[in-house]
Amino acid sequence: MPDPHPETEPSRRDAPGGAARPEPPVRYGFPLLATYGQRVGGFLIDIGIPAGLLAIVLIAALASRDMVVIGVVYPAAAVVGLAFLVWNSGYRQGRSGQSLGKSVLGTRLVSAGSGEPVGFGRAFWRQVAHLLDGIPLGIGYLWPLWDEQRQTFADKICSTLVVQADL
């Protein structure tokens, strides 16, 4: 027997791998944009993981007082940290719309046109474009505070939005 209240059912669409996922929350037909706090929190988590790794390795390497350890281990940790950033901000975020930080804070990166995840290339170049956010005294990172779409300069360049994730 069909559900007597179909309007209470969340709409669904296919996720990567063929699984169904609920649509993101909407208001007046548009996805709800992420708050500035969610964006900053997700960024701090995404940067904190590799930065924490590098800090721990550097402290341990310096404590050893062995120049070989310092000269080999720290650069190796930097490569691992960079690989993590490419995986988290490029591959993971591009494919699912969520980096680890975005997952924790309940947001997703989507294409402004389609509302779908943007793919590896666009997610990766968005991270590179974030360099432009920092050039004019970091104003690009503050831009979402007054922008109607809550976009940074990088979001505008790459036509992306950060929206509330599935509830």
Solvent accessible surface area in square Angstrom, and as a share of the most:
residue,aa,sasa,rsa
1,M,221,0.99
2,P,118,0.74
3,D,67,0.35
4,P,101,0.64
5,H,102,0.46
6,P,87,0.54
7,E,137,0.61
8,T,99,0.58
9,E,106,0.48
10,P,76,0.48
11,S,69,0.44
12,R,132,0.48
13,R,43,0.16
14,D,110,0.57
15,A,19,0.15
16,P,63,0.40
17,G,82,0.79
18,G,59,0.57
19,A,62,0.48
20,A,53,0.41
21,R,30,0.11
22,P,36,0.23
23,E,60,0.27
24,P,12,0.07
25,P,24,0.15
26,V,89,0.51
27,R,147,0.54
28,Y,180,0.68
29,G,66,0.63
30,F,147,0.61
31,P,41,0.26
32,L,62,0.31
33,L,34,0.17
34,A,0,0.00
35,T,64,0.37
36,Y,60,0.23
37,G,51,0.49
38,Q,34,0.15
39,R,31,0.11
40,V,55,0.32
41,G,19,0.18
42,G,3,0.03
43,F,102,0.42
44,L,108,0.54
45,I,53,0.27
46,D,13,0.07
47,I,68,0.35
48,G,38,0.36
49,I,79,0.40
50,P,8,0.05
51,A,50,0.39
52,G,29,0.28
53,L,65,0.33
54,L,43,0.21
55,A,49,0.38
56,I,123,0.63
57,V,26,0.15
58,L,60,0.30
59,I,118,0.60
60,A,62,0.48
61,A,2,0.01
62,L,95,0.47
63,A,77,0.60
64,S,56,0.36
65,R,208,0.76
66,D,62,0.32
67,M,147,0.66
68,V,108,0.62
69,V,49,0.28
70,I,34,0.17
71,G,47,0.45
72,V,95,0.54
73,V,65,0.37
74,Y,67,0.26
75,P,65,0.41
76,A,54,0.42
77,A,10,0.08
78,A,39,0.30
79,V,101,0.58
80,V,88,0.51
81,G,2,0.02
82,L,112,0.56
83,A,60,0.47
84,F,40,0.17
85,L,54,0.27
86,V,56,0.32
87,W,108,0.38
88,N,0,0.00
89,S,11,0.07
90,G,1,0.01
91,Y,101,0.38
92,R,64,0.23
93,Q,3,0.01
94,G,1,0.01
95,R,121,0.44
96,S,41,0.26
97,G,0,0.00
98,Q,40,0.18
99,S,1,0.01
100,L,52,0.26
101,G,0,0.00
102,K,23,0.10
103,S,43,0.28
104,V,107,0.62
105,L,51,0.26
106,G,26,0.25
107,T,1,0.01
108,R,7,0.02
109,L,0,0.00
110,V,2,0.01
111,S,13,0.09
112,A,48,0.37
113,G,78,0.75
114,S,75,0.48
115,G,18,0.17
116,E,66,0.30
117,P,29,0.18
118,V,20,0.12
119,G,28,0.27
120,F,94,0.39
121,G,37,0.36
122,R,84,0.31
123,A,0,0.00
124,F,65,0.27
125,W,152,0.53
126,R,6,0.02
127,Q,61,0.27
128,V,56,0.32
129,A,13,0.10
130,H,27,0.12
131,L,129,0.64
132,L,79,0.39
133,D,0,0.00
134,G,34,0.33
135,I,125,0.63
136,P,56,0.35
137,L,181,0.90
138,G,19,0.19
139,I,61,0.31
140,G,0,0.00
141,Y,83,0.32
142,L,77,0.38
143,W,76,0.27
144,P,5,0.03
145,L,99,0.49
146,W,139,0.49
147,D,25,0.13
148,E,152,0.68
149,Q,73,0.33
150,R,90,0.33
151,Q,16,0.07
152,T,6,0.03
153,F,48,0.20
154,A,0,0.00
155,D,0,0.00
156,K,86,0.36
157,I,104,0.53
158,C,18,0.11
159,S,56,0.36
160,T,0,0.00
161,L,18,0.09
162,V,5,0.03
163,V,1,0.00
164,Q,30,0.13
165,A,8,0.06
166,D,44,0.23
167,L,181,0.90
